Amino acid sequence: GQDKKHVRLNMKKGDKLVKVLAWNKAEESANWTTGTTYDIAFSPSINEWQGRVEVQAELKDLRPHGND
């Protein structure tokens, strides 16, 4: 967004690519590492922008996989 508080990510599950929107997580995202496996909590949503409609996930929380 204009205020640079939000992050849009592309995450993979197997061979599927999932678009993830992380509201107000820009500062926290500095600690996320490309190539790391994460467990995520999300809510599915529909993104409608400029005539395009697509499914996305709204990130609620994440942690590195295996960190119970």
C-alpha positions as CSV (number, residue, x, y, z in Angstrom):
1,G,0.0,0.0,0.0
2,Q,0.9,3.7,-0.1
3,D,2.0,3.6,3.5
4,K,4.2,0.6,3.0
5,K,2.6,-1.5,5.8
6,H,1.4,-4.4,3.7
7,V,3.2,-7.3,2.0
8,R,2.2,-9.4,-1.0
9,L,3.9,-12.8,-1.1
10,N,4.0,-15.8,-3.4
11,M,4.1,-19.0,-1.4
12,K,4.4,-22.6,-2.8
13,K,2.6,-25.7,-1.6
14,G,4.0,-28.5,-3.7
15,D,3.6,-27.3,-7.3
16,K,0.9,-24.8,-6.4
17,L,1.6,-21.1,-6.1
18,V,-0.5,-19.2,-3.6
19,K,-0.7,-15.4,-3.5
20,V,-0.7,-14.2,0.1
21,L,-1.5,-10.7,1.4
22,A,-0.1,-9.8,4.8
23,W,-1.8,-6.7,6.2
24,N,0.3,-4.6,8.5
25,K,3.2,-7.0,8.4
26,A,5.8,-5.2,6.4
27,E,8.1,-4.6,9.4
28,E,7.8,-8.2,10.6
29,S,8.4,-9.5,7.1
30,A,12.1,-8.4,7.3
31,N,12.6,-11.5,9.4
32,W,11.1,-13.9,6.8
33,T,13.5,-15.9,4.7
34,T,13.1,-17.0,1.1
35,G,13.3,-20.8,0.8
36,T,12.3,-21.4,4.4
37,T,9.3,-23.7,5.0
38,Y,6.6,-22.0,7.1
39,D,3.3,-23.1,8.7
40,I,0.7,-20.4,8.1
41,A,-2.7,-19.5,9.4
42,F,-4.8,-17.6,6.8
43,S,-8.2,-16.7,5.6
44,P,-9.1,-17.3,1.9
45,S,-10.5,-14.2,0.1
46,I,-11.3,-12.9,-3.4
47,N,-9.2,-10.1,-4.8
48,E,-11.1,-8.0,-7.4
49,W,-8.9,-5.3,-9.0
50,Q,-9.0,-3.6,-12.3
51,G,-11.5,-6.1,-13.7
52,R,-9.4,-9.1,-12.5
53,V,-10.8,-11.6,-10.0
54,E,-8.5,-14.1,-8.2
55,V,-8.3,-16.1,-5.0
56,Q,-5.8,-15.1,-2.4
57,A,-4.9,-15.9,1.2
58,E,-4.9,-13.2,3.9
59,L,-2.1,-14.1,6.3
60,K,-3.1,-14.2,10.0
61,D,0.1,-15.7,11.4
62,L,3.2,-17.8,10.4
63,R,6.1,-19.6,12.0
64,P,8.9,-21.7,10.7
65,H,7.8,-25.3,10.1
66,G,8.6,-27.6,13.0
67,N,8.7,-24.9,15.6
68,D,6.0,-26.1,18.0
